[in-house]
Amino acid sequence: MRFALSTNGSAFTTAMQGWMDQHPEAVGYDWLYDMRIYHGTVSHDDMTYFARAYATIADESDRGRYTIFVSSDPGLPLWIRVCALHFPRRIFTVVRTMAEAEKLLKREPSC
């Protein structure tokens, strides 16, 4: 799924909910968000709303799965730590380069 240069919370939650409704197995995937050129307005309230919908289909298949954000924004790691509280089995992290993200994604499965 790709969000162009920006999106808002409503568009994000609608798209993510639709994707998960069609592909519930996605909770067991690693997720990568390239935020290097992103200029959207997804708020913590939007993430809380999405987390509630996610929780209705999530099972143990998301344990240890990565949610990786690629960004040089110095404020993003703190915001992501707060958002991660809504997804207790996933590993949320922020890296500065796509190479760092790819290294994490190439790790040996933890299952």
Long-range contacts (C-beta under 8 A, 24 or more apart in sequence): 3-38, 3-40, 5-37, 5-38, 5-39, 5-40, 6-38, 6-39, 6-40, 6-41, 7-40, 7-41, 7-42, 8-40, 8-41, 8-42, 9-41, 9-42, 9-43, 9-45, 9-46, 9-49, 10-46, 12-40, 12-42, 12-46, 12-50, 13-46, 13-49, 13-50, 13-53, 16-50, 16-53, 17-50, 17-53, 20-53, 20-54, 20-57, 24-57, 25-61, 27-54, 27-57, 27-58, 27-59, 27-61, 27-62, 27-65, 28-61, 28-62, 28-65, 29-65, 30-65, 30-66, 30-67, 30-68, 30-104, 30-105, 31-65, 31-66, 31-67, 31-68, 32-66, 32-68, 32-70, 32-101, 32-105, 33-67, 33-68, 33-69, 33-70, 34-70, 34-98, 35-69, 35-70, 35-71, 35-73, 35-76, 36-70, 36-71, 36-72, 38-71, 44-79, 44-82, 44-83, 47-83, 47-86, 48-86, 51-83, 51-86, 51-87, 54-86, 54-87, 55-86, 58-87, 58-89, 60-89, 62-87, 62-89, 62-90, 63-89, 64-89, 64-90, 64-91, 64-110, 64-111, 65-89, 65-90, 65-91, 66-90, 66-91, 66-92, 66-93, 66-104, 66-105, 67-91, 67-92, 67-93, 68-93, 68-94, 68-95, 68-101, 68-104, 68-105, 69-93, 69-94, 69-95, 70-94, 70-95, 70-96, 70-97, 70-98, 70-100, 70-101, 71-96, 72-96
